[in-house]
């Protein structure tokens, strides 16, 4: 489901590039809760607001994807439960979108 979301991102990036005004920042947050995907706008990352990254709650969504688009930069934050080779699959999906990974931070609880 993360890889499918990355493909959706490609379409959104192309749409934003064609419709954006100079200096516009779009931040969207997508959660998966009980099998339903929810998209919310106008959200800021905790780190942008001076907060810390929050761990995934045990009873909450299993995947959290934050996307921040500013000019020609796209910041993709993925929080999910550990799965073998998942990071490799995500990198391959990003590469297939003709995007470059410039920085990676991975951690475990």
Helices and strands as residue ranges (DSSP letters): H 2-19, E 25-33, E 36-41, E 63-70, E 73-80, H 86-96
